[in-house]
Amino acid sequence: MHLRTHGETPIVRHVKVQGNRSPFDGDWSYWATRMGKHLELPKQIAKLLKQQRGQCSYCKLYFKSEGLMEIHHMDRNHQNHKWENLTLLHQHCHDQVHSGVHDKHPVVEEPCEATSLMHGSADQRSG
């Protein structure tokens, strides 16, 4: 046994809890990212959330409590459960990875109201 001196004592930094958050507020994403565990999540998912700092490793967006997520085997071997082979993805990102689509931010075109006004609707043109 040896008594540590002040210089030998490791410094442990703490991160302040945001606002009025509580482990019972239902935001498992925040608490699992912060602590690496949560009662409502499997241990493996909670640890991956903490390791990835709450972000999807594919699109880099943060996970939300209402979002769906899946564990992805990076070498695509579902028998290889080594920690370095696992990553957490949004469900839709996981689908993109396995479909071969690599567009991380697809552009969704909405019908342009100005275009239909300029060209007139089918009713206006026929009448």
The first five atom37 places (N, CA, C, CB, O) and aatype in JSON, in Angstrom:
{
  "aatype": [12, 8, 10, 1, 16, 8, 7, 6, 16, 14, 9, 19, 1, 8, 19, 11, 19, 5, 7, 2, 1, 15, 14, 13, 3, 7, 3, 17, 15, 18, 17, 0, 16, 1, 12, 7, 11, 8, 10, 6, 10, 14, 11, 5, 9, 0, 11, 10, 10, 11, 5, 5, 1, 7, 5, 4, 15, 18, 4, 11, 10, 18, 13, 11, 15, 6, 7, 10, 12, 6, 9, 8, 8, 12, 3, 1, 2, 8, 5, 2, 8, 11, 17, 6, 2, 10, 16, 10, 10, 8, 5, 8, 4, 8, 3, 5, 19, 8, 15, 7, 19, 8, 3, 11, 8, 14, 19, 19, 6, 6, 14, 4, 6, 0, 16, 15, 10, 12, 8, 7, 15, 0, 3, 5, 1, 15, 7],
  "atom_mask": [
    [1, 1, 1, 1, 1],
    [1, 1, 1, 1, 1],
    [1, 1, 1, 1, 1],
    [1, 1, 1, 1, 1],
    [1, 1, 1, 1, 1],
    [1, 1, 1, 1, 1],
    [1, 1, 1, 0, 1],
    [1, 1, 1, 1, 1],
    [1, 1, 1, 1, 1],
    [1, 1, 1, 1, 1],
    [1, 1, 1, 1, 1],
    [1, 1, 1, 1, 1],
    [1, 1, 1, 1, 1],
    [1, 1, 1, 1, 1],
    [1, 1, 1, 1, 1],
    [1, 1, 1, 1, 1],
    [1, 1, 1, 1, 1],
    [1, 1, 1, 1, 1],
    [1, 1, 1, 0, 1],
    [1, 1, 1, 1, 1],
    [1, 1, 1, 1, 1],
    [1, 1, 1, 1, 1],
    [1, 1, 1, 1, 1],
    [1, 1, 1, 1, 1],
    [1, 1, 1, 1, 1],
    [1, 1, 1, 0, 1],
    [1, 1, 1, 1, 1],
    [1, 1, 1, 1, 1],
    [1, 1, 1, 1, 1],
    [1, 1, 1, 1, 1],
    [1, 1, 1, 1, 1],
    [1, 1, 1, 1, 1],
    [1, 1, 1, 1, 1],
    [1, 1, 1, 1, 1],
    [1, 1, 1, 1, 1],
    [1, 1, 1, 0, 1],
    [1, 1, 1, 1, 1],
    [1, 1, 1, 1, 1],
    [1, 1, 1, 1, 1],
    [1, 1, 1, 1, 1],
    [1, 1, 1, 1, 1],
    [1, 1, 1, 1, 1],
    [1, 1, 1, 1, 1],
    [1, 1, 1, 1, 1],
    [1, 1, 1, 1, 1],
    [1, 1, 1, 1, 1],
    [1, 1, 1, 1, 1],
    [1, 1, 1, 1, 1],
    [1, 1, 1, 1, 1],
    [1, 1, 1, 1, 1],
    [1, 1, 1, 1, 1],
    [1, 1, 1, 1, 1],
    [1, 1, 1, 1, 1],
    [1, 1, 1, 0, 1],
    [1, 1, 1, 1, 1],
    [1, 1, 1, 1, 1],
    [1, 1, 1, 1, 1],
    [1, 1, 1, 1, 1],
    [1, 1, 1, 1, 1],
    [1, 1, 1, 1, 1],
    [1, 1, 1, 1, 1],
    [1, 1, 1, 1, 1],
    [1, 1, 1, 1, 1],
    [1, 1, 1, 1, 1],
    [1, 1, 1, 1, 1],
    [1, 1, 1, 1, 1],
    [1, 1, 1, 0, 1],
    [1, 1, 1, 1, 1],
    [1, 1, 1, 1, 1],
    [1, 1, 1, 1, 1],
    [1, 1, 1, 1, 1],
    [1, 1, 1, 1, 1],
    [1, 1, 1, 1, 1],
    [1, 1, 1, 1, 1],
    [1, 1, 1, 1, 1],
    [1, 1, 1, 1, 1],
    [1, 1, 1, 1, 1],
    [1, 1, 1, 1, 1],
    [1, 1, 1, 1, 1],
    [1, 1, 1, 1, 1],
    [1, 1, 1, 1, 1],
    [1, 1, 1, 1, 1],
    [1, 1, 1, 1, 1],
    [1, 1, 1, 1, 1],
    [1, 1, 1, 1, 1],
    [1, 1, 1, 1, 1],
    [1, 1, 1, 1, 1],
    [1, 1, 1, 1, 1],
    [1, 1, 1, 1, 1],
    [1, 1, 1, 1, 1],
    [1, 1, 1, 1, 1],
    [1, 1, 1, 1, 1],
    [1, 1, 1, 1, 1],
    [1, 1, 1, 1, 1],
    [1, 1, 1, 1, 1],
    [1, 1, 1, 1, 1],
    [1, 1, 1, 1, 1],
    [1, 1, 1, 1, 1],
    [1, 1, 1, 1, 1],
    [1, 1, 1, 0, 1],
    [1, 1, 1, 1, 1],
    [1, 1, 1, 1, 1],
    [1, 1, 1, 1, 1],
    [1, 1, 1, 1, 1],
    [1, 1, 1, 1, 1],
    [1, 1, 1, 1, 1],
    [1, 1, 1, 1, 1],
    [1, 1, 1, 1, 1],
    [1, 1, 1, 1, 1],
    [1, 1, 1, 1, 1],
    [1, 1, 1, 1, 1],
    [1, 1, 1, 1, 1],
    [1, 1, 1, 1, 1],
    [1, 1, 1, 1, 1],
    [1, 1, 1, 1, 1],
    [1, 1, 1, 1, 1],
    [1, 1, 1, 1, 1],
    [1, 1, 1, 1, 1],
    [1, 1, 1, 1, 1],
    [1, 1, 1, 0, 1],
    [1, 1, 1, 1, 1],
    [1, 1, 1, 1, 1],
    [1, 1, 1, 1, 1],
    [1, 1, 1, 1, 1],
    [1, 1, 1, 1, 1],
    [1, 1, 1, 1, 1],
    [1, 1, 1, 0, 1]
  ],
  "atom_positions": [
    [[0.85, -1.18, 0.0], [0.0, 0.0, 0.0], [0.89, 1.24, 0.0], [-0.96, 0.0, 1.23], [1.96, 1.29, 0.61]],
    [[0.39, 2.22, -0.71], [1.19, 3.42, -0.87], [0.24, 4.62, -0.91], [2.08, 3.35, -2.15], [-0.75, 4.61, -1.65]],
    [[0.53, 5.63, -0.14], [-0.29, 6.83, -0.1], [0.1, 7.73, -1.26], [-0.14, 7.57, 1.27], [1.26, 8.13, -1.37]],
    [[-0.86, 8.05, -2.11], [-0.58, 8.89, -3.28], [-0.36, 10.34, -2.88], [-1.73, 8.81, -4.29], [-0.97, 10.86, -1.95]],
    [[0.53, 10.97, -3.61], [0.72, 12.41, -3.43], [-0.3, 13.14, -4.3], [2.18, 12.84, -3.79], [-0.98, 12.52, -5.12]],
    [[-0.4, 14.42, -4.11], [-1.35, 15.21, -4.88], [-1.1, 15.07, -6.38], [-1.27, 16.69, -4.46], [-2.06, 14.96, -7.15]],
    [[0.11, 15.08, -6.81], [0.47, 14.98, -8.23], [0.14, 13.64, -8.85], [0.0, 0.0, 0.0], [-0.02, 13.55, -10.06]],
    [[0.03, 12.59, -8.04], [-0.28, 11.26, -8.54], [-1.78, 10.99, -8.65], [0.35, 10.23, -7.65], [-2.19, 9.98, -9.21]],
    [[-2.58, 11.88, -8.11], [-4.03, 11.7, -8.13], [-4.58, 12.1, -9.49], [-4.7, 12.52, -7.01], [-4.39, 13.24, -9.92]],
    [[-5.25, 11.17, -10.19], [-5.78, 11.51, -11.52], [-6.9, 12.55, -11.42], [-6.3, 10.24, -12.23], [-7.7, 12.54, -10.49]],
    [[-6.94, 13.44, -12.4], [-7.98, 14.46, -12.46], [-9.18, 13.86, -13.19], [-7.47, 15.76, -13.18], [-9.04, 13.33, -14.3]],
    [[-10.34, 13.95, -12.58], [-11.57, 13.45, -13.19], [-12.46, 14.65, -13.46], [-12.29, 12.39, -12.26], [-12.9, 15.33, -12.53]],
    [[-12.73, 14.91, -14.73], [-13.59, 16.02, -15.12], [-15.03, 15.53, -15.21], [-13.14, 16.63, -16.48], [-15.29, 14.42, -15.65]],
    [[-15.94, 16.36, -14.78], [-17.35, 16.02, -14.84], [-18.06, 16.96, -15.81], [-17.99, 16.1, -13.44], [-17.71, 18.13, -15.92]],
    [[-19.04, 16.43, -16.49], [-19.84, 17.22, -17.42], [-21.16, 17.52, -16.75], [-20.04, 16.49, -18.79], [-21.85, 16.61, -16.28]],
    [[-21.52, 18.8, -16.72], [-22.75, 19.21, -16.07], [-23.96, 18.67, -16.85], [-22.82, 20.75, -15.97], [-23.96, 18.64, -18.08]],
    [[-24.98, 18.25, -16.12], [-26.22, 17.77, -16.73], [-26.93, 18.97, -17.35], [-27.15, 17.05, -15.68], [-27.03, 20.03, -16.73]],
    [[-27.42, 18.8, -18.58], [-28.09, 19.87, -19.29], [-29.41, 20.24, -18.63], [-28.33, 19.48, -20.74], [-30.23, 19.37, -18.31]],
    [[-29.62, 21.53, -18.42], [-30.89, 22.07, -17.95], [-31.51, 21.29, -16.8], [0.0, 0.0, 0.0], [-30.84, 21.04, -15.79]],
    [[-32.76, 20.92, -16.95], [-33.47, 20.19, -15.89], [-33.7, 18.74, -16.29], [-34.82, 20.87, -15.58], [-34.76, 18.18, -16.01]],
    [[-32.73, 18.13, -16.92], [-32.84, 16.74, -17.36], [-32.83, 15.8, -16.16], [-31.69, 16.38, -18.33], [-32.23, 16.08, -15.12]],
    [[-33.51, 14.68, -16.35], [-33.59, 13.66, -15.32], [-33.49, 12.29, -15.99], [-34.92, 13.79, -14.49], [-33.97, 12.12, -17.12]],
    [[-32.88, 11.31, -15.33], [-32.83, 9.97, -15.9], [-34.23, 9.38, -16.12], [-32.03, 9.05, -15.01], [-34.38, 8.38, -16.82]],
    [[-35.23, 9.99, -15.52], [-36.6, 9.49, -15.62], [-37.45, 10.28, -16.61], [-37.25, 9.51, -14.27], [-38.66, 10.07, -16.67]],
    [[-36.83, 11.18, -17.39], [-37.6, 12.01, -18.33], [-37.89, 11.32, -19.66], [-36.85, 13.29, -18.59], [-38.56, 11.9, -20.51]],
    [[-37.39, 10.11, -19.84], [-37.68, 9.35, -21.05], [-36.71, 9.58, -22.19], [0.0, 0.0, 0.0], [-36.84, 8.97, -23.25]],
    [[-35.73, 10.46, -22.0], [-34.75, 10.73, -23.06], [-33.57, 9.78, -22.9], [-34.27, 12.22, -23.01], [-32.49, 10.17, -22.46]],
    [[-33.79, 8.51, -23.28], [-32.75, 7.5, -23.12], [-31.54, 7.79, -23.99], [-33.29, 6.13, -23.45], [-30.43, 7.38, -23.65]],
    [[-31.73, 8.48, -25.11], [-30.61, 8.78, -26.0], [-29.59, 9.66, -25.29], [-31.12, 9.47, -27.29], [-28.39, 9.4, -25.36]],
    [[-30.05, 10.7, -24.61], [-29.16, 11.6, -23.88], [-28.42, 10.85, -22.77], [-29.95, 12.79, -23.27], [-27.2, 10.96, -22.65]],
    [[-29.17, 10.09, -21.98], [-28.55, 9.43, -20.82], [-27.65, 8.28, -21.22], [-29.62, 8.93, -19.89], [-26.62, 8.07, -20.58]],
    [[-27.99, 7.55, -22.24], [-27.11, 6.46, -22.69], [-25.84, 7.03, -23.3], [-27.84, 5.55, -23.72], [-24.76, 6.47, -23.11]],
    [[-25.96, 8.14, -24.03], [-24.77, 8.79, -24.6], [-23.88, 9.31, -23.49], [-25.17, 9.93, -25.54], [-22.65, 9.22, -23.57]],
    [[-24.48, 9.85, -22.47], [-23.74, 10.43, -21.35], [-23.1, 9.37, -20.47], [-24.65, 11.31, -20.52], [-21.93, 9.49, -20.1]],
    [[-23.86, 8.34, -20.13], [-23.4, 7.39, -19.13], [-22.98, 6.02, -19.68], [-24.47, 7.19, -18.12], [-22.27, 5.27, -19.01]],
    [[-23.41, 5.69, -20.89], [-23.09, 4.38, -21.46], [-23.99, 3.28, -20.94], [0.0, 0.0, 0.0], [-23.69, 2.1, -21.09]],
    [[-25.11, 3.68, -20.32], [-26.07, 2.69, -19.85], [-27.42, 3.37, -19.65], [-25.59, 2.01, -18.54], [-27.5, 4.57, -19.4]],
    [[-28.47, 2.57, -19.75], [-29.83, 3.04, -19.49], [-30.7, 1.82, -19.29], [-30.37, 3.95, -20.64], [-30.52, 0.8, -19.96]],
    [[-31.65, 1.92, -18.38], [-32.5, 0.78, -18.05], [-33.31, 0.27, -19.23], [-33.42, 1.14, -16.94], [-33.58, -0.93, -19.31]],
    [[-33.7, 1.16, -20.14], [-34.56, 0.77, -21.26], [-33.8, 0.27, -22.49], [-35.42, 1.95, -21.65], [-34.41, -0.12, -23.48]],
    [[-32.48, 0.27, -22.42], [-31.67, -0.14, -23.57], [-30.8, -1.34, -23.26], [-30.79, 1.02, -24.04], [-30.34, -1.5, -22.13]],
    [[-30.58, -2.2, -24.26], [-29.59, -3.27, -24.09], [-28.2, -2.66, -23.85], [-29.57, -4.22, -25.33], [-27.89, -1.6, -24.39]],
    [[-27.39, -3.32, -23.05], [-26.06, -2.8, -22.7], [-25.22, -2.47, -23.93], [-25.31, -3.82, -21.84], [-24.56, -1.43, -23.98]],
    [[-25.26, -3.35, -24.91], [-24.43, -3.17, -26.09], [-24.8, -1.88, -26.84], [-24.58, -4.38, -27.03], [-23.91, -1.14, -27.27]],
    [[-26.08, -1.61, -26.98], [-26.53, -0.39, -27.67], [-26.15, 0.84, -26.86], [-28.05, -0.42, -27.92], [-25.69, 1.83, -27.43]],
    [[-26.33, 0.79, -25.56], [-25.98, 1.93, -24.71], [-24.48, 2.23, -24.77], [-26.41, 1.66, -23.25], [-24.08, 3.39, -24.83]],
    [[-23.66, 1.19, -24.77], [-22.21, 1.39, -24.85], [-21.8, 1.96, -26.22], [-21.47, 0.07, -24.59], [-20.93, 2.82, -26.31]],
    [[-22.45, 1.46, -27.28], [-22.15, 1.99, -28.61], [-22.57, 3.46, -28.71], [-22.87, 1.15, -29.7], [-21.87, 4.27, -29.33]],
    [[-23.71, 3.82, -28.11], [-24.15, 5.21, -28.1], [-23.11, 6.1, -27.44], [-25.51, 5.35, -27.38], [-22.79, 7.18, -27.94]],
    [[-22.59, 5.65, -26.3], [-21.58, 6.45, -25.61], [-20.29, 6.53, -26.44], [-21.27, 5.84, -24.22], [-19.71, 7.61, -26.57]],
    [[-19.87, 5.41, -26.99], [-18.63, 5.39, -27.78], [-18.73, 6.31, -28.99], [-18.32, 3.95, -28.24], [-17.77, 6.99, -29.35]],
    [[-19.9, 6.33, -29.63], [-20.11, 7.14, -30.84], [-20.61, 8.55, -30.51], [-21.1, 6.45, -31.78], [-20.95, 9.31, -31.41]],
    [[-20.64, 8.88, -29.23], [-21.08, 10.2, -28.76], [-22.48, 10.57, -29.27], [-20.08, 11.26, -29.19], [-22.75, 11.73, -29.58]],
    [[-23.35, 9.56, -29.34], [-24.73, 9.79, -29.71], [-24.98, 10.0, -31.19], [0.0, 0.0, 0.0], [-26.08, 10.41, -31.58]],
    [[-23.98, 9.73, -32.04], [-24.11, 9.97, -33.48], [-24.1, 8.67, -34.27], [-22.99, 10.87, -33.97], [-23.43, 7.7, -33.91]],
    [[-24.87, 8.67, -35.35], [-24.85, 7.57, -36.31], [-23.49, 7.59, -37.01], [-26.04, 7.69, -37.34], [-23.03, 8.65, -37.44]],
    [[-22.86, 6.45, -37.13], [-21.54, 6.42, -37.76], [-21.61, 6.54, -39.28], [-20.81, 5.14, -37.39], [-20.58, 6.67, -39.94]],
    [[-22.8, 6.49, -39.85], [-22.96, 6.63, -41.3], [-23.24, 8.07, -41.7], [-24.08, 5.71, -41.81], [-22.5, 8.66, -42.48]],
    [[-24.32, 8.64, -41.16], [-24.71, 10.0, -41.56], [-24.2, 11.08, -40.62], [-26.22, 10.1, -41.66], [-24.29, 12.26, -40.94]],
    [[-23.67, 10.7, -39.46], [-23.12, 11.61, -38.44], [-24.18, 12.47, -37.75], [-22.08, 12.51, -39.07], [-23.83, 13.41, -37.03]],
    [[-25.47, 12.18, -37.96], [-26.53, 12.9, -37.27], [-26.76, 12.24, -35.91], [-27.84, 12.94, -38.11], [-26.47, 11.05, -35.74]],
    [[-27.29, 13.01, -34.96], [-27.52, 12.48, -33.63], [-28.76, 11.59, -33.59], [-27.67, 13.62, -32.64], [-29.74, 11.82, -34.31]],
    [[-28.7, 10.58, -32.74], [-29.85, 9.72, -32.53], [-30.86, 10.46, -31.66], [-29.43, 8.37, -31.87], [-30.47, 11.21, -30.76]],
    [[-32.12, 10.26, -31.93], [-33.19, 10.84, -31.11], [-33.92, 9.69, -30.44], [-34.17, 11.71, -31.97], [-33.9, 8.56, -30.93]],
    [[-34.55, 9.98, -29.32], [-35.24, 8.94, -28.55], [-36.31, 8.23, -29.36], [-35.85, 9.53, -27.31], [-36.54, 7.04, -29.17]],
    [[-36.98, 8.96, -30.26], [-38.05, 8.34, -31.03], [-37.52, 7.63, -32.28], [-39.07, 9.39, -31.44], [-38.28, 6.94, -32.96]],
    [[-36.24, 7.78, -32.59], [-35.67, 7.17, -33.79], [-35.36, 5.69, -33.61], [0.0, 0.0, 0.0], [-35.16, 5.22, -32.49]],
    [[-35.32, 4.98, -34.72], [-34.98, 3.56, -34.7], [-33.51, 3.39, -35.06], [-35.89, 2.75, -35.68], [-33.0, 4.07, -35.95]],
    [[-32.83, 2.5, -34.36], [-31.42, 2.26, -34.64], [-31.13, 0.78, -34.65], [-30.53, 2.97, -33.61], [-31.84, -0.02, -34.05]],
    [[-30.06, 0.43, -35.35], [-29.68, -0.97, -35.48], [-28.17, -1.11, -35.37], [-30.18, -1.57, -36.81], [-27.42, -0.19, -35.7]],
    [[-27.74, -2.27, -34.91], [-26.31, -2.57, -34.84], [-25.89, -3.13, -36.18], [-25.98, -3.57, -33.68], [-26.53, -4.04, -36.72]],
    [[-24.81, -2.58, -36.73], [-24.29, -3.0, -38.03], [-22.95, -3.7, -37.84], [-24.15, -1.78, -38.99], [-22.09, -3.21, -37.1]],
    [[-22.78, -4.83, -38.5], [-21.5, -5.54, -38.51], [-20.71, -4.99, -39.7], [-21.69, -7.12, -38.6], [-21.08, -5.23, -40.85]],
    [[-19.65, -4.28, -39.44], [-18.91, -3.58, -40.5], [-18.32, -4.53, -41.53], [-17.81, -2.75, -39.9], [-18.23, -4.17, -42.71]],
    [[-17.92, -5.74, -41.13], [-17.37, -6.68, -42.11], [-18.47, -7.55, -42.73], [-16.32, -7.58, -41.45], [-18.19, -8.46, -43.51]],
    [[-19.74, -7.25, -42.37], [-20.94, -7.94, -42.87], [-21.01, -9.41, -42.46], [-20.99, -7.84, -44.37], [-21.84, -10.16, -42.98]],
    [[-20.15, -9.81, -41.54], [-20.17, -11.17, -41.0], [-20.95, -11.12, -39.69], [-18.71, -11.74, -40.78], [-20.44, -10.63, -38.69]],
    [[-22.18, -11.63, -39.7], [-23.04, -11.56, -38.52], [-22.62, -12.53, -37.42], [-24.46, -11.83, -38.91], [-23.24, -12.56, -36.35]],
    [[-21.59, -13.31, -37.66], [-21.05, -14.19, -36.63], [-19.92, -13.5, -35.87], [-20.55, -15.5, -37.25], [-19.53, -13.95, -34.79]],
    [[-19.39, -12.42, -36.43], [-18.28, -11.69, -35.82], [-18.83, -10.6, -34.91], [-17.35, -11.09, -36.91], [-19.19, -9.51, -35.37]],
    [[-18.89, -10.89, -33.62], [-19.44, -9.93, -32.65], [-18.33, -9.21, -31.89], [-20.35, -10.65, -31.67], [-18.56, -8.73, -30.78]],
    [[-17.14, -9.11, -32.48], [-16.06, -8.36, -31.83], [-16.45, -6.89, -31.77], [-14.7, -8.54, -32.59], [-17.07, -6.36, -32.7]],
    [[-16.09, -6.25, -30.68], [-16.5, -4.87, -30.44], [-16.09, -3.93, -31.58], [-15.89, -4.37, -29.14], [-16.87, -3.06, -31.97]],
    [[-14.89, -4.1, -32.12], [-14.41, -3.22, -33.19], [-15.13, -3.45, -34.52], [-12.92, -3.41, -33.38], [-14.95, -2.67, -35.46]],
    [[-15.93, -4.51, -34.6], [-16.69, -4.8, -35.82], [-18.11, -4.25, -35.77], [-16.73, -6.3, -36.05], [-18.83, -4.31, -36.76]],
    [[-18.52, -3.72, -34.62], [-19.89, -3.26, -34.45], [-19.99, -1.75, -34.45], [-20.46, -3.81, -33.16], [-19.11, -1.04, -33.95]],
    [[-21.07, -1.26, -35.03], [-21.35, 0.18, -35.01], [-22.86, 0.36, -35.0], [-20.69, 0.91, -36.25], [-23.61, -0.53, -35.41]],
    [[-23.3, 1.51, -34.53], [-24.72, 1.79, -34.41], [-25.14, 2.75, -35.52], [-25.05, 2.38, -33.01], [-24.5, 3.78, -35.73]],
    [[-26.21, 2.39, -36.22], [-26.72, 3.2, -37.32], [-28.21, 3.45, -37.16], [-26.44, 2.52, -38.67], [-28.91, 2.66, -36.52]],
    [[-28.69, 4.55, -37.74], [-30.14, 4.73, -37.86], [-30.65, 3.57, -38.71], [-30.51, 6.13, -38.5], [-29.91, 3.02, -39.53]],
    [[-31.9, 3.2, -38.52], [-32.45, 2.09, -39.3], [-32.4, 2.38, -40.8], [-33.89, 1.79, -38.86], [-32.05, 1.51, -41.59]],
    [[-32.75, 3.61, -41.19], [-32.73, 3.94, -42.62], [-31.31, 4.0, -43.17], [-33.43, 5.28, -42.85], [-31.1, 3.69, -44.34]],
    [[-30.33, 4.39, -42.36], [-28.93, 4.37, -42.8], [-28.46, 2.93, -42.98], [-28.03, 5.12, -41.77], [-27.73, 2.62, -43.92]],
    [[-28.87, 2.05, -42.07], [-28.51, 0.65, -42.17], [-29.07, 0.04, -43.45], [-29.01, -0.14, -40.94], [-28.41, -0.75, -44.12]],
    [[-30.31, 0.42, -43.79], [-30.92, -0.04, -45.04], [-30.12, 0.45, -46.24], [-32.38, 0.45, -45.14], [-29.91, -0.3, -47.2]],
    [[-29.66, 1.7, -46.2], [-28.86, 2.25, -47.31], [-27.53, 1.53, -47.45], [-28.61, 3.75, -47.11], [-27.1, 1.23, -48.57]],
    [[-26.89, 1.24, -46.33], [-25.6, 0.53, -46.37], [-25.76, -0.82, -47.05], [-25.03, 0.36, -44.95], [-24.93, -1.21, -47.86]],
    [[-26.83, -1.54, -46.71], [-27.02, -2.88, -47.26], [-27.63, -2.88, -48.66], [-27.89, -3.68, -46.34], [-27.57, -3.88, -49.36]],
    [[-28.21, -1.76, -49.07], [-28.77, -1.71, -50.42], [-27.73, -1.24, -51.44], [-29.99, -0.77, -50.46], [-27.94, -1.34, -52.65]],
    [[-26.6, -0.73, -50.94], [-25.56, -0.25, -51.83], [-25.73, 1.22, -52.21], [0.0, 0.0, 0.0], [-24.92, 1.76, -52.96]],
    [[-26.78, 1.87, -51.7], [-26.99, 3.3, -51.97], [-26.07, 4.07, -51.03], [-28.5, 3.72, -51.77], [-26.09, 3.84, -49.82]],
    [[-25.28, 4.99, -51.58], [-24.33, 5.72, -50.74], [-24.6, 7.22, -50.7], [-22.94, 5.49, -51.24], [-23.72, 7.99, -50.32]],
    [[-25.8, 7.64, -51.09], [-26.16, 9.05, -51.0], [-26.63, 9.32, -49.58], [-27.26, 9.43, -52.06], [-27.75, 8.94, -49.21]],
    [[-25.77, 9.97, -48.77], [-26.09, 10.18, -47.37], [-27.16, 11.24, -47.16], [-24.84, 10.57, -46.62], [-27.84, 11.23, -46.13]],
    [[-27.33, 12.14, -48.08], [-28.32, 13.21, -47.93], [-29.11, 13.34, -49.23], [-27.63, 14.56, -47.57], [-28.87, 14.25, -50.02]],
    [[-30.05, 12.42, -49.46], [-30.8, 12.47, -50.71], [-31.64, 13.74, -50.79], [-31.7, 11.24, -50.84], [-32.18, 14.21, -49.78]],
    [[-31.75, 14.29, -51.98], [-32.55, 15.48, -52.21], [-33.94, 15.02, -52.59], [-31.94, 16.39, -53.31], [-34.13, 14.28, -53.55]],
    [[-34.92, 15.46, -51.82], [-36.3, 15.11, -52.1], [-36.95, 16.34, -52.72], [-37.05, 14.64, -50.81], [-37.05, 17.39, -52.08]],
    [[-37.4, 16.2, -53.95], [-38.01, 17.33, -54.63], [-39.49, 17.38, -54.32], [-37.77, 17.26, -56.14], [-40.21, 16.39, -54.47]],
    [[-39.92, 18.53, -53.89], [-41.33, 18.76, -53.62], [-41.95, 19.39, -54.85], [-41.54, 19.66, -52.35], [-41.25, 20.08, -55.6]],
    [[-43.23, 19.18, -55.09], [-43.88, 19.84, -56.22], [-43.76, 21.36, -56.06], [-45.37, 19.42, -56.34], [-44.05, 21.89, -54.99]],
    [[-43.35, 22.02, -57.1], [-43.13, 23.46, -57.03], [-44.42, 24.18, -57.42], [-41.95, 23.88, -57.95], [-44.89, 24.06, -58.55]],
    [[-44.97, 24.91, -56.48], [-46.22, 25.62, -56.72], [-46.02, 26.69, -57.79], [-46.74, 26.25, -55.43], [-46.92, 26.92, -58.61]],
    [[-44.86, 27.34, -57.79], [-44.59, 28.39, -58.78], [-44.59, 27.82, -60.19], [-43.26, 29.09, -58.49], [-45.08, 28.46, -61.12]],
    [[-44.03, 26.61, -60.37], [-43.99, 25.99, -61.69], [-45.4, 25.69, -62.18], [-43.16, 24.71, -61.65], [-45.71, 25.94, -63.35]],
    [[-46.26, 25.17, -61.32], [-47.62, 24.85, -61.75], [-48.41, 26.12, -62.05], [-48.34, 24.01, -60.69], [-49.3, 26.09, -62.89]],
    [[-48.1, 27.23, -61.38], [-48.79, 28.49, -61.65], [-48.31, 29.08, -62.98], [-48.55, 29.5, -60.51], [-49.1, 29.65, -63.74]],
    [[-47.0, 28.95, -63.26], [-46.44, 29.49, -64.51], [-46.99, 28.75, -65.72], [-44.91, 29.41, -64.5], [-47.38, 29.37, -66.71]],
    [[-47.03, 27.44, -65.64], [-47.44, 26.62, -66.76], [-48.95, 26.37, -66.77], [-46.71, 25.3, -66.73], [-49.51, 25.9, -67.76]],
    [[-49.58, 26.69, -65.68], [-51.01, 26.48, -65.56], [-51.31, 25.03, -65.29], [0.0, 0.0, 0.0], [-50.58, 24.15, -65.75]],
    [[-52.36, 24.77, -64.56], [-52.72, 23.38, -64.29], [-53.4, 22.79, -65.5], [-53.63, 23.28, -63.05], [-53.73, 23.52, -66.43]],
    [[-53.62, 21.52, -65.5], [-54.27, 20.84, -66.62], [-55.67, 21.38, -66.83], [-54.31, 19.32, -66.39], [-56.14, 21.46, -67.97]],
    [[-56.35, 21.74, -65.75], [-57.71, 22.28, -65.87], [-57.72, 23.63, -66.57], [-58.34, 22.43, -64.48], [-58.6, 23.92, -67.38]],
    [[-56.69, 24.48, -66.24], [-56.65, 25.81, -66.83], [-56.31, 25.75, -68.32], [-55.62, 26.67, -66.11], [-56.83, 26.53, -69.12]],
    [[-55.44, 24.8, -68.68], [-55.02, 24.69, -70.08], [-56.13, 24.15, -70.96], [-53.79, 23.8, -70.21], [-56.26, 24.56, -72.11]],
    [[-56.92, 23.25, -70.44], [-57.97, 22.65, -71.27], [-59.21, 23.55, -71.37], [-58.38, 21.28, -70.72], [-60.03, 23.38, -72.27]],
    [[-59.35, 24.51, -70.46], [-60.56, 25.31, -70.44], [-60.39, 26.65, -70.98], [0.0, 0.0, 0.0], [-61.35, 27.43, -71.02]]
  ]
}
